[in-house]
Amino acid sequence: MNKISSPPFVIGVAGGSGSGKSTVTQQVLASFGADMVSVVMQDDYYCDQTDLTPEVRRKQNYDHPQAFDWPLLVQHIQALRNGEPIEMPEYDFTIDNRSDKTIPVKPAPVIVIEGLFALYDADLRKMMSLKIFVDTAPDVRFIRRMERDITERGRTVESVVGQYLETVRPMHKQFIEPTKRHADVILPHGANGPAIDVITTKVASVIGQLKRP
């Protein structure tokens, strides 16, 4: 693997659960391709919980900053910025723990860090060239979260509603919403078309400069 010649353009995409972060990330990826864009999902950096029983795991607060393995995430972003590939952990939400697999992520001119707390950690923010907060109405976020958790993570309606009321909503107000002040760009209506166009235009400009001799 050849190391990249110049520091990559690192984008942080933060926002509440169901806000449309993944839509922003996927649009950037689709616009420029996997050779130019690598994605690091903060969801895969939940702490390893092998030492806990399944019952205890399910009761953990996954919407608190302490639920994440910050040292590993920062280490991996630093490695990618240095042109080094990483093995990103793979989190399995059906068992509330990391799987025994990892996801290879190669360095690229553009690195996207997507997650609830993408803008929370100061060390991560220092490495970012563009910080985005996707701001979406609470009712829309809740509906999207419920649909995702039921279809993709094997959850029941009752468990989704209970978790939303107990941790998701209060943690959003206490920890996630305040990170909006760190954003360079706030998307006030989620991942809307004009906002995506502005972001991809900026990324295209950066990539164009990197390609110049």
Stockholm file with secondary structure:
# STOCKHOLM 1.0

chainA/1-213         MNKISSPPFVIGVAGGSGSGKSTVTQQVLASFGADMVSVVMQDDYYCDQTDLTPEVRRKQNYDHPQAFDWPLLVQHIQALRNGEPIEMPEYDFTIDNRSDKTIPVKPAPVIVIEGLFALYDADLRKMMSLKIFVDTAPDVRFIRRMERDITERGRTVESVVGQYLETVRPMHKQFIEPTKRHADVILPHGANGPAIDVITTKVASVIGQLKRP
#=GR chainA/1-213 SS CCCCSSCCEEEEEEESTTSSHHHHHHHHHHHHCTTTEEEEEGGGGBCCCTTSCHHHHHTSCTTSGGGBCHHHHHHHHHHHHTTCCEEEEEEETTTTEEEEEEEEECCCSEEEEESTTTTTCHHHHHTCSEEEEECCCHHHHHHHHHHHHHHHHCCCHHHHHHHIIIIIHHHIIIIIGGGGGGCSEEETTSSCHHHHHHHHHHHHHHHHHHHCC
#=GC SS_cons         CCCCSSCCEEEEEEESTTSSHHHHHHHHHHHHCTTTEEEEEGGGGBCCCTTSCHHHHHTSCTTSGGGBCHHHHHHHHHHHHTTCCEEEEEEETTTTEEEEEEEEECCCSEEEEESTTTTTCHHHHHTCSEEEEECCCHHHHHHHHHHHHHHHHCCCHHHHHHHIIIIIHHHIIIIIGGGGGGCSEEETTSSCHHHHHHHHHHHHHHHHHHHCC
//
